[in-house]
């Protein structure tokens, strides 16, 4: 039986496609067999080592980034959002009631209810806490910051309708509108509300009164969007630290986020945004970015909004309340921003999230369009043809002109591609077996 087993083993060894094993089968001397066995062990070790290195890299799912330049003739003009840096008109600054739209402004001499912190509601959006820019854990109270905080709380206590009522209307801000040298108006702007800037308005070239408006196909100074904006400086609140408009240029499919992507423009100047469009296509899990499509998520339209919601949920879990100047979630208690214990707790949550000691599942979007822009300014002239004679006297302090146009109609697209295809794992394994052992799967 032992002799039969030896004969069978010898025949199998001699027919093996692994060279070292075949040589063991043909070797007559035990010394030769030991030599080829050592060669086989070295080959197996080398094959296992190189395969392990490849697999460790493969399962990190690395990517390569390709850059493509393409024409964007029919992709549409970006959305342009405008906000006044003054969120509420000065006339309502001294009102002691929150239901201004229903009951008018009620003044009470010598009475200030700014320390009320209950029943605050908002649908605004903000990147970071406005409260923290005025008062942080390591800061101290001062008259200016307290006055601003009181007015913020007054604004937050109002209903959405009242907040809209005390702010600027689109017709008050937009005094002249032209797109690709065709007249437009304040009716072409869609309203949305921001905690920090109050009433904001977004121009989308793809829609006018529900119908297709115009498709851009031009570049240069005379193309794009041209606006004359009235800042309404006579109605600025006493706590306003600066005057101007907040401008955000973003893709038409994205929700406005002027706190993150906005730029301030000054009265008395013509400010030009010269654009070039860029796009990024990322890969979803298991690749490193783990990107997602935010359109499929409820109540989250972007990575920034996801982070704000996450911060509030973490604040509620750790502090028992949420920051009333950040995005608010119904049913969650609002922190007292005049209580240093609450303030320090909120700051701690934000700092720990920044240091990644607290995590938020907010990966980037799989497809994102952004706009690189060169911004130039020129002082407005009294001979400007779009200004009426009535407005020319004080236009330097009250008006700003905005122009947004494309420099080029080419788009740079950065596209992530897998470094390895799925089939490459078998190709690589076959290569290592062939190199180290001489093994081939071909007939």
Helices and strands as residue ranges (DSSP letters): H 2-15, H 19-26, H 30-58, E 63-71, E 79-84, G 90-92, H 100-103, H 130-134, H 143-157, H 160-165, H 170-173, E 174-179, E 182-184, G 186-188, E 189-194, E 198-203, E 225-230, G 233-235, E 245-250, H 258-261, E 262-265, E 269-281, G 294-296, H 303-319, H 340-354, E 367-379, H 395-398, E 399-418, H 424-437
